[in-house]
Amino acid sequence: MIESDVDVPGPLFLSDISLLGREFEPAVSVN
């Protein structure tokens, strides 16, 4: 688990990861 000074709710954290995945997916596909 990633340690952080800020407590992030599980669902919200997973949601952020999903959004990040969508953001980086095109870049990864290009590479």
N, C-alpha and C positions, 0 to 999 in steps of 0.2 A: 504493500500500500504506500502511496506517496504521502510523505509527511508534509503538513502545511500549517502555518500559523493561524490560518483562517479555517473555521469549521464549515465544511460544505456538505449540505444534505446529499445523500447517496443519489437519489433520482436526478437532482440538479447537476451533480458532478457527471453522471453518465450522459445526461443531455448535452452538457458542454463538450464532452468527448465526441459524441455523435456529430455535433455541429463542426467540431474541428476536423473530424474525419471527412466530412463533406467539403470543407474548405480546401484540405490538402489533397483530396482524391484526384482532382484534375491535374495538379502539379505532378503527382506521382505517375499518373497515366502518361503524361508528356515525357517524363524521364524514362 
